[in-house]
Amino acid sequence: MKIGILKESRTPADNRVPLAPLQCRQLEFKFSGTKVVVQPSADRCFTDMEYRKEGIELQQDVSGCDILLGVKEIKPKLLIPDKTYLFFSHTIKKQPYNRELLRTVLAKRIRLIDYETLTDSDGIRIIGFGRWAGLVGTYNGIRAFCIRNGIPGLSPVHRFKELQDMMKLASGVKLPPLKIAVTGGGRVAAGAEEILAAFNVQKVSVEEYLRTNDFGIPVYVQLDPDAYNIRISGYDFDLAYFYKHPDVHTGNFGRFCKTTDLLVMAAYWDPRAPVLFTIEDMQQDNFRIRIIADITCDINGAVPSSIRTTTHEDPYYDYNPFKKKEEKAFSNPSNITVMTVDNLPCALPRAASADFGNNLVKNVLPDIIGGNMNDIITRATIAAEGKLTDRYYYLADWVNKPA
């Protein structure tokens, strides 16, 4: 078995890696007969020399590999026929910018295993960068609040070398009273709660949050789907039913719009599910939210002000809901400041990559290397042998639609 670590082909290049140098060597030691090769890259958080020092071969030509590992989408022209690929394909929501990618995967008879769809029997993801996205995205949201309110001291997140540096700085900032709503209950939301604790923001219940306008201290509420979705039929909310049938629910987030200063969007959003609010909602006098850290970054999705992605170097823009367009960040206090960085873990790439790689080696690669296509791998396989798998056949009309 030969495994190749791909050079990221997206522009700008992602600096994360699926396996750190030490993890590559550990993988070869753990599975006799397995060899890992790495495409040279000047953009990675781990240098070519760090891989060489672990005895890992650098090799531009990876056509001899059985399994190819990347992080973000791969340019279609670089895909090698009849291989097994693992990367974040961003196709399961019919993202238009990746339709050609999936078409090429099918044409080249590639087995595509998507990290995002690696889940346990309860549908819980077993691998990802979610914690790191939550940490960085929420820090960015609080930094936007500080900029808007003239509070100094928070450096841009991409200037930190280690997580502890960011946490230490956060713990030294005294925030005024504000109210933060965090959607979701998974890894992303857990990362958000972790950095909020570093900022000394206190957690309160949904009832307390809605009842009290000003706590006198910074507080946040963590919202599971039942807090902002209602089953249309009148039956009690059932989480498993919601995941299967989000389209028979209506939104109930409006009550939080009236009492929230900063929204941290950390929940997975199904396009069939209700949006959190509309542009018309944002135009109302009682719409209090003035900062949105959209970590999930669904453009034109659950949050109508998420109209484009941003970068670590320039993470914010203002959205004017009355003109329905983007304006310069922090240009008008009546605007909503939006953060939509779509590669948040890249701010702390070495730690994030090492964490991701540990889960990959422990929970995913042993079965693939051993040829055991268990339920976890089967659920995550979008395409194989030139066909969409049954679970993802709903993509057929979209992927075959004429250009």
Secondary structure, 3 states (H helix, E strand, C coil): CEEEECCCCCCCCCCCCCCCHHHHHHHHHHCCCCEEEECCCCCCCCCHHHHHHCCCEECCCCCCCCEEECCCCCCHHHCCCCCEEEECCCCCCCCHHHHHHHHHHHHCCCEEEEHHHCECCCCCECCCCHHHHHHHHHHHHHHHHHHHCCCCCCCCHHHCCCHHHHHHHHHCCCCCCCEEEEECCCHHHHHHHHHHHHCCCEECCHHHHHHCCCCCCCEEEEECHHHCEEECCCCCCCHHHHHHCHHHEEECCHHHHCCCCEEEECCCCCCCCCCCCCHHHHCCCCCCCCEEEECCCCCCCCCCCCCCCECCCCCEEEEECCCCEEECCCCCCCCEEEECECCHHHHCHHHHHHHHHHHHHHHCHHHHHCCCCCHHHHHHEEEECCEECHHHHHHHHHHHCCC
